């Protein structure tokens, strides 16, 4: 087995495991959103003496949004796919994949750093939300974690583009 293909298989294995975690977190976020919105509607309709839990639905949108963005990066469902796949030239497609991978790595790197700075500020300030006192650091951590996952996927994508490796079968296992 060549060094490049061994690296591609190893990275695909890591990405496959990360995808499982991402799928779980997004499913959990969606479940929390549905349950808290349902509970909030019931509380208002029946005039129950319970606190407004819709704040948790807002917090649950964070993993759904940012970890979901990392999932899209992993699956190749981001906007660059249409541009890259429409070219007839194989060399142009390879160069475009390399350029898109570099730009994605730059984007996710910058936003990971910005999210880290914001998370540090949220933790040090101890700021909480109004209704239930949920720490603001929770949704910001999801932002940071999603960007970090996107950075890892971008690095894997860049490595594949630089070594001209196709996505190994292992990487697509378990992806519907």
Order of alpha helices (4+ residues) and beta strands (2+ residues): alpha-alpha-alpha-alpha-alpha-alpha-alpha
